Amino acid sequence: MYDRKKLVELQNSLKYWEANRLKKSLASLPERRETFITTSSEPVNRLYTPADVADLDYERDLGLPGEYPYTRGVHATLHRSKLWTMRMFAGFGTAEETNARFKYLLSQGQTGLSIAFDLPTLMGYDADAPESEGEFGKCGVGISSLRDMELLLDGIPLDQVSTSMTINSPASIIWAMYIAAAEKQGVRPDQLRGTTQNDILKEFIAQKEYIFPPEPSMRLVTDTIEFGTEQLPQWNTISISGYHIREAGSTAAQELAFTLADGMEYVRWGIRRGMDVDEFAPRLSFFFNAHNDFFEEIAKYRAARRIWAREMKETFGAKNPRSWILRFHTQTAGVSLTAQQPENNVVRVAIQALAAVLGGTQSLHTNSLDEALALPSEHAVTIALRTQQIIAEESGVTHTVDPLGGSFFVEAQTNRMEAQAYEYFQRIADLGGVLPAIERGFFQGEISDAAYRYQREIDAGTRNIVGLNVYAEGRAPAVPILVMDPTGYERQVSRLNEVRRTRDAGRVGQSLDRLRIACQGTENTMPFILDAVRAYCTLGEIIGVMKKELGIYAEPTWI
């Protein structure tokens, strides 16, 4: 993009500026610290110029919005034509309580649902299982059977609203419950729009909510991709998630690299299943974190689009441009929120959300100010939603596409992210691929080291967190905390017992037997899971059958 002669002249000008103007300025006004770093501990230069992006080729590296390699966005007009989906993550207590929160958020301008499930559901236990004691409804809504899903979605038109579900190991079962609940509303599977997170690789890498070993787990994910491709053409059967990798302590570059490496592994499994890449790749979606470092996050999203487009086209041979497009949801960084001075979290979330919008997100959740203390109150979640709406309606940042494109700093950061991602891709390949790297603890070790370094910087005072290690106060936070229905657990257990008492026991046994046989063979498990769900088999019963046939995973201990 730049004339070589002009670049030489620029370098000479920079040397003169540093020796004269800069030297005098530093003598009278020293910089605040010796080095400046990003949230990921990467150094940030004092000044960026065309010399930092001297090899940038506009058509190869940037292109136009909506055109390969999609660095500048996946749509030609982006938010000038359609705002991102405002999809607030919600779920607590019983299905009835969460249903009320969904309806409230929709009445306040939310444009999509996002379901949070409690820990027993995430781990495949019924609410009354011994392992569930004390955990029902604490970090999301508890779902034990199709009856709970029917109540959760009661009065919500599933042919009009798209739904995201954050569920992984039991994803195929919870998704089947959603499909069956929609059927009872008269909504066909091909009318449903939404996303199942269903990203088991990041569970092994970061979040640790796995049930089955890696190979059987990947089989189940591939089953859902195949089934969705054939039966639910509007559904994203997987949301490949860097969010939890970042929440576990990774750097931005690690989040980028590990997420895309996982995505490419799912593509390989789909192809090995016999599917054409262009049949299923357009329905793959991604989920990224929006952390505090404004420009680093924007660069991460831009690099992600460019890398994915190149790899899908050149490595996997995808011919449909829709297969090259990386579409993503963003959630602001929960790990960045502080229990101290929680009102400050409103500002953090606004900055993070703005980075996501400027980075070209298709969907966004903004965290609430009280989430370091408890699940969001109605007041706090409304402020979080209003944050998105103010960015959309008042800030002016949606008026043009990729407004930071061409910034020497942003383009240099984008190039750095891309280079670091490819370094990680090579290291993963040298270990034999994603699954061998998981078994050897590679991802886990890299994240652990990054998290440790970050905490050491906070402890040493080289990284400032307002209200925590600088500008701290001694007072306790005075923020109203959400109180859940204390009778919710009893009602849940009563409903679960009623389901077991009134269902067709013969149909339950037959459907579970058919599922057991399917797990033993190579058939797609989704039709059998759907039959079991329709028979009102509980989550725990279905998972119990699958555990016996597929096994239970125990993470190795590394030295």
Secondary structure, DSSP 8 states (H G I E B T S, - for coil): ---HHHHHHHHHHHHHHIIIIIHHHHHHS--SSS--B-TTS-B--S---GGGGTT--IIIII--TTSTT-TT-SSSSGGGT---EEEEEE--BSHHHHHHHHHHHHHTT--EEEEEB-HHHHTT--TTSGGGTTTTTSSSB---SHHHHHHHTTT--TTT--EEEE--TTHHHHHHHHHHHHHHHT--GGG--EEE---HHHIIIII----S-HHHHHHHHHHHHHHHHHH-TTEE-EEEE-HHHHHTT--HHHHHHHHHHHHHHHHHHHHHTT--HHHHGGGEEEEEEE-S-HHHHHHHHHHHHHHHHHIIIIIS---SHHHH---EEEEE-GGG--SSSTTHHHHHHHHHHHHHHHTT-SEEE---TTTTTSS--HHHHHHHHHHHHHHHHHS-TTSSSSTTTT-HHHHHHHHHHHHHHHHHHHHHHHTTSHHHHHHTTHHHHHHHHHHHHHHHHHHHTSS--BTTTBS---S----------TTHHHHHHHHHHHHHHHS-HHHHHHHHHHHHHHHHSSS-SHHHHHHHHHTT--HHHHHHHHHHHH---------
